[in-house]
Amino acid sequence: MKRIEAIIKPFKLGEVKDAINDIGVKGMTVTEVKGFGRQKGHVELYRGAEYDITFIPKVKIEVVIADDLVEKALATIEKSARTGKIGDGKIFISPLQEVIRIRTGEKGHAAI
């Protein structure tokens, strides 16, 4: 089992959600986050005052999937989140030792 974390632009969330649901991923966790990478933030003008926006709003999606779905899920997320412009985001993959469904006590793949 793997955990996939994707940091994407907020307006791409619906498209990514629909795309990974279509390949059989049944659940996800979504968190609103802020950060910066090569984008480095920007300056905005509001009512005549300049504001330095260092941290850019993003969305973090987390999904836990079986090993056999990893490549398909990665390709799907990458394709549906891409705009071709700086700041499209990153995808991180981590191995999971165990998953337990609290309600039933199911473990491993059955808990996904």
C-alpha positions as CSV (number, residue, x, y, z in Angstrom):
1,M,0.0,0.0,0.0
2,K,1.1,3.5,-0.7
3,R,0.1,7.0,0.4
4,I,0.1,9.6,-2.4
5,E,0.1,13.3,-1.4
6,A,-0.4,15.8,-4.1
7,I,-0.1,19.6,-3.7
8,I,-2.1,21.2,-6.4
9,K,-3.7,24.5,-7.4
10,P,-7.1,24.9,-5.7
11,F,-9.1,25.3,-8.9
12,K,-7.9,21.9,-10.1
13,L,-9.4,20.0,-7.2
14,G,-12.7,19.1,-8.8
15,E,-11.0,17.8,-11.9
16,V,-8.4,15.7,-10.0
17,K,-11.2,14.3,-7.7
18,D,-13.3,13.2,-10.6
19,A,-10.4,11.7,-12.5
20,I,-9.1,9.6,-9.6
21,N,-12.7,8.5,-8.7
22,D,-13.0,7.3,-12.3
23,I,-10.0,4.9,-11.9
24,G,-11.4,3.4,-8.7
25,V,-9.9,5.4,-5.9
26,K,-12.7,5.4,-3.3
27,G,-11.6,8.0,-0.8
28,M,-9.4,11.0,-0.3
29,T,-8.5,13.6,2.3
30,V,-8.3,17.3,1.2
31,T,-6.5,20.0,3.2
32,E,-6.2,23.7,2.3
33,V,-2.5,24.5,2.7
34,K,-0.1,27.4,2.0
35,G,3.5,27.3,0.8
36,F,6.0,28.3,-1.8
37,G,8.5,26.7,-4.0
38,R,10.0,28.2,-7.2
39,Q,7.0,30.4,-7.4
40,K,8.3,32.5,-4.5
41,G,5.1,34.4,-3.9
42,H,4.2,37.8,-5.2
43,V,3.1,41.3,-4.3
44,E,-0.5,42.4,-4.5
45,L,-2.0,45.9,-4.4
46,Y,-5.1,46.3,-2.2
47,R,-6.7,49.7,-1.6
48,G,-3.4,51.4,-2.4
49,A,-1.2,49.3,-0.1
50,E,1.2,46.6,-1.2
51,Y,1.0,43.2,0.4
52,D,3.8,40.6,0.1
53,I,2.1,37.3,-0.5
54,T,4.9,34.9,0.5
55,F,2.8,31.8,0.9
56,I,0.6,30.7,-2.0
57,P,-2.7,29.0,-1.3
58,K,-2.7,25.4,-2.5
59,V,-4.7,22.2,-1.8
60,K,-3.2,19.0,-0.5
61,I,-4.8,15.7,-1.6
62,E,-4.0,12.5,0.3
63,V,-5.1,9.0,-1.0
64,V,-4.1,5.6,0.2
65,I,-4.1,3.0,-2.5
66,A,-3.0,-0.6,-3.3
67,D,0.4,-1.0,-4.9
68,D,-1.2,-2.1,-8.2
69,L,-3.0,1.2,-8.7
70,V,0.0,3.5,-7.9
71,E,1.2,4.1,-11.5
72,K,-2.3,4.7,-12.8
73,A,-3.1,7.1,-10.0
74,L,0.1,9.0,-10.4
75,A,-0.5,9.4,-14.2
76,T,-4.1,10.5,-13.6
77,I,-3.2,13.1,-10.9
78,E,-0.4,14.5,-13.0
79,K,-2.5,14.8,-16.1
80,S,-5.6,16.3,-14.4
81,A,-3.6,18.8,-12.2
82,R,-1.3,20.1,-14.9
83,T,-1.8,23.6,-16.3
84,G,1.7,23.8,-17.8
85,K,2.6,26.9,-15.7
86,I,4.8,27.4,-12.7
87,G,3.2,26.4,-9.5
88,D,1.3,23.3,-10.7
89,G,2.5,21.4,-7.6
90,K,4.2,18.2,-6.5
91,I,3.3,14.6,-5.9
92,F,4.9,12.6,-3.0
93,I,4.6,8.8,-2.6
94,S,5.2,7.0,0.7
95,P,5.0,3.3,1.6
96,L,2.4,2.4,4.3
97,Q,3.1,-0.2,6.9
98,E,-0.5,-0.8,7.9
99,V,-4.1,0.6,7.5
100,I,-6.8,-0.1,10.1
101,R,-10.5,0.7,9.7
102,I,-11.6,1.9,13.1
103,R,-15.2,1.0,12.8
104,T,-14.7,-2.7,11.9
105,G,-11.1,-3.4,12.8
106,E,-10.3,-4.5,9.2
107,K,-6.7,-4.3,8.3
108,G,-4.6,-3.9,5.2
109,H,-6.2,-3.8,1.8
110,A,-9.7,-4.6,3.2
111,A,-9.4,-1.3,5.2
112,I,-8.9,0.8,2.2
